[in-house]
Amino acid sequence: MSSRSRAAVLPAWRGDGGAPVSDVGWWFTVLFWHIAVTVMLGAAVLRTLADVDGGTRVLLLLALGALAGGYAWWGVPALLERREGAAGRYLAVVVAVVGVLAWVHPSLLFLMSLVYPQVWFVVPSVPAGVRWTLALAAAGSAGPLLAWTRGEEPLWGPGQTLLGMVISLALGLWVHGLLAKSQERADLIGQLEATRAELAVAHREQGVLAERERLSREVHDTLAQGYTSIVVLAQTAAAQLPGDPGGAAERVALIEEVARDNLSEA
């Protein structure tokens, strides 16, 4: 799994400016969730077997089995491979199972302490995290609230569910804010590094240009000196031509030699 794709409250669904959580840290987080799901579902099954009989027991065991299957089939890919569709299907199963538990046996709603934070590990955005948290709260409180209106359960039951919702939202938004700032810092560092690289390239290009200008000046000076010599020799040869043709011929040969030297220098 790449550090580029993380979830809304743990790492964001993937920006390339850097990851607030390392790959190793994320794998340990996923391992923690595997252990937590196994332990808490096991505790829920044991409590169901100890407290409930008959058809209600079968219904609860089927609901817990659906939760375990949903986690294995969709929850794990949502955590490991950042599949948004898998996350939505898994959370839909979670909401449905929580609704069944709340109506049939509210004492199993201790599983809310597992699924509330888990929402923020699989959702692709903060609004999605808020929506799924509210959906869980509604599913987990509807049954206990109805039982409370009938005098069958104290208000503390649904109150716990709603309190958990508030805590989950607060922690989720707070942690997301921290990680968003971390992402901004990582993006800024990336921009600074890119700017530094661009400046280094510009300095190199400026150095190359300066060297070219220096060489151009040297070639210009060399050619100017050579042409000056040619002009002087030509004038001398012209002056010697009437009275000393041999000396003029030597000057012409020297002019040719200087010209060849200039070509070689160029």
N, C-alpha and C positions, 0 to 999 in steps of 0.2 A: 504494500500500500504506500502510495506516495504521500509525502508531507504536504503536497499541494492541495489535497482534498480532505477537508475536515468538515465537521458539522457546525451548526450555528453557534452553539455555546462552547463546545470544545472548539476545535479550530473551525473557521468558517468554511463553507462548502468549496472552497478552493480559490484562493487568490494566489498569484505567483510571487508575491513579495516576500515570502518566508513564512514558516509555520511556527505559531506560538508553542506547539507541542511537538517534540521530536518523534520520529518513527518508533524508536524504542519505547518512549513514554506512552505513545498511543497503543502499542501492542500490549503493554502492561495494563493499560486501561481496559482494553477489550478482554484480556484474561480475567481481570477483576469482575467484569460483567458476567462472564461465563460462570465463574464460581458463585457470584451472588444469586444469579438466576437459579442455578442448581440447588443451592442451599435453601433459598426461600421457597421455591416450589416444593422441595422435599418436605419442608416444615408445614406447608399448607396441606399437602397430601396426608401427612401424619395427623394433623389436627382434624381433617375431614374424617379420616378413618376412626378417630377416637371419639368425636363429638356427634357424628351424624350417621343415621341408619337409612336403609330402604332406598326408595327412588331418589330422595334428595341427595344421598351420598353419591349415587351414580351420576346425577346431573352435575354435581360439583366436580367429581373426578373427570368427567368429560370436559368441563370448562377448563380445568387446570391442564388437562392433556392438550386442549386446543391452544392454550397459552404457550405451553412448552413446544408444541409443533410449530406454532407461528414464529416463535423465537428462532428455532433451528432453521426453518425454511426461509423466512424473510428477515428476521431480526439480525441474524449473523451477517448476511450479505449487506444489510443496511449499514452495519458497523464497519465491516471490513472493506467493502467495495464501493461504498457511498452510492448505493442504488436508491434514487429518490422514490421510484415506484415501489420497491421492496419496503422502504420505510413507511410509506403510506398504508400498504396492506398490513404490515405488522402492527402498526398503531391502531388500525381499525379492529383487528383481532383483540388487541389489548382493551380497547374501549368496550367492546362487546362482552368480553370475559368479566371485566370489572363490573359492568352492569348486572350480569348474572349473579356474581358474588354478592353485590350489594343487596339484591332482592332476596336471595335465597339464604345466605349465611354471612351477614355483615362482619362477623368476627374475622373473616379471611381478608378483610380490606387492609390488613397490615402490608399486603403486597403493594399497596399504593406507594409506600416508601421506596419500593423498587422501580415502579414504572414512571412515577413523576419525574425523577431526574433522568431516567433513560430517554424520555422524550427528547431532551435537549442534545442527546448524543447522536440522534439519527435524523432530525429534521433538517431541511435545507436552508431555513431562514428563521429569523426571529418571529415574524408574524405566524409562520407555521407552528413554531413552538408554543406560542400563546394560544392558538386555536386548539391544538391537541391537548394542551393542559386544561383548558376550559371544558373540552369535551370529556376528558377523564373525570374532572370534578363533577360535571353534571351526571355522568353515568354512576359515579360512586356515591353521590349524595341523594339521588332520586328515591331509591328504595328506603334508606334510613329516614329521610324526611317524611315519607308517607307513613312509615311505622311510627314516627314521633307524633304525627298528627292524630294517629289512632291511640296514642298513649302506650304503644308497645315498646318503645325504645326512648331513652333519654336523648335530649338535644345534643349531648356531647358527641354522639356517634357521627351524625352528619357534620357537626362542628369540626371534628378532627379532619374530615375530608376537605372541607373548605379551608381550614388552616393550612393543611398541606399544600393546597393549590396556591395560596398566597405566598408561602415560603418558596415553592418551586418557581413561581413567576419572578419573585424578587431575586432569588439566586441566579436564575437563568439570565435575566436581563443584566444583572450586575456583572456576572462573569463574561457575558458577551461584550459588555462595554470595555472591560479590561482587555479582552483579546482583540477587540477592534482597534484599541489604541496600540497594542503590540503589533498588529498588522500594519497600521499606519507608519509606525517607526520602521518596520522592516521594509515597507515600500520606499520610505524616505532614504534609508540606507542604500537600497538598490539604485535609486535615482542618483544619489551622490556618487556611488561607485561608477555608474554609467557616465556621469559628467566628468569624473576624474579620468576615465579612459579616453573620453573624447578630447579632453585637454591635452593628455599625453600624445595623442595622435596629432593634434594641432601643433604642439611644440616640435614634434619630429618633422612634420611637414614644413614648419617655419625654418627649422635648421637646414633641411634639404634645400629650400629656396634660397636661404642666405649663402649656402655653399655654392649654389649655381651662380648666384650673382657675383661672388668673389672670383670664381673661375672665369666668368664672362669678362670681368674687368681685367684679369691677368691676360686673357687672350687678346683683348682690345689693346692693352698697352704693348704687348709683344708685336702685334701686327702694325701698330702705329710706329713703333721704333723701326721695324723692318722697312716699311714704306718710306719712312724718312730717309733711311740709308739708301734706298733705291733712287729717290729723288736726287739726293746729293751726288751719287755716282753717275746718274744720267746727265746731270748738269756738267759734271767734270768731263765726261766722255764727249759731250757736245762741244765743250771748249777746246778739247785736244784734237778733235777730228780734223780740222784744216791743216794743222802743222805737225801732228804726230798721230797718224792713223793707227800705228801699232799700239800706242798707249791707249788710244780710244777703244781699240778692240779688247784690250785687257779690261778696261772699265766695263765694257758691255758684258764680257764673261763674268766679271765680278757681280754685275747687276743680276745676271741669271742665277748665280750661286746664292745671292741674298734672297732672291725671290723663292728659290727652292727651299731654303731654310725657313722662310716664313710659312710656306705651305706645310712643311713638316711640323712646325710649332702649332699651326692651326689644327 
